[in-house]
Amino acid sequence: MPAKWLLKSDPETYSFADLERDRETVWDGVSNNLALKHIRGMHKETWR
């Protein structure tokens, strides 16, 4: 079963609508090693 991810964003900084429009982004500033491991393990899927 593929993993599903719930991602928190701050709409005033960069909203999910911004991500849908841009189709990709750079997430910097993440310092938690476990979070970085999971982010690196994510795969691109088709946006619905």
C-alpha positions in Angstrom: 0.0 0.0 0.0 1.5 3.4 -1.0 2.2 5.9 1.8 0.0 9.0 2.0 1.4 12.2 3.4 -0.3 15.1 5.1 1.8 18.2 4.7 1.4 21.4 6.8 2.0 24.7 5.1 1.7 28.3 6.1 -0.7 29.8 3.5 0.7 33.3 4.1 4.2 32.0 3.2 3.6 29.3 0.6 0.2 27.7 0.2 -0.8 24.4 -1.3 -2.5 26.4 -4.1 1.0 27.9 -4.8 2.4 24.4 -5.0 -0.3 23.2 -7.4 0.4 26.2 -9.6 4.2 25.9 -9.6 4.1 22.0 -9.8 7.4 21.9 -7.7 9.2 23.7 -5.0 12.3 23.5 -2.8 11.8 22.8 0.8 14.7 24.2 2.8 15.0 24.9 6.4 13.9 21.4 7.5 16.3 20.4 10.3 14.6 17.3 11.7 16.5 14.2 10.4 13.5 12.0 10.5 11.4 14.5 8.6 14.2 14.9 6.0 14.3 11.1 5.6 10.6 11.0 4.9 10.7 14.0 2.5 13.4 12.3 0.5 11.4 9.1 0.3 8.4 10.8 -1.3 7.7 10.2 -4.9 6.0 12.4 -7.5 2.4 11.5 -8.3 -0.2 13.1 -10.5 -2.0 15.9 -8.8 -5.7 15.7 -8.8 
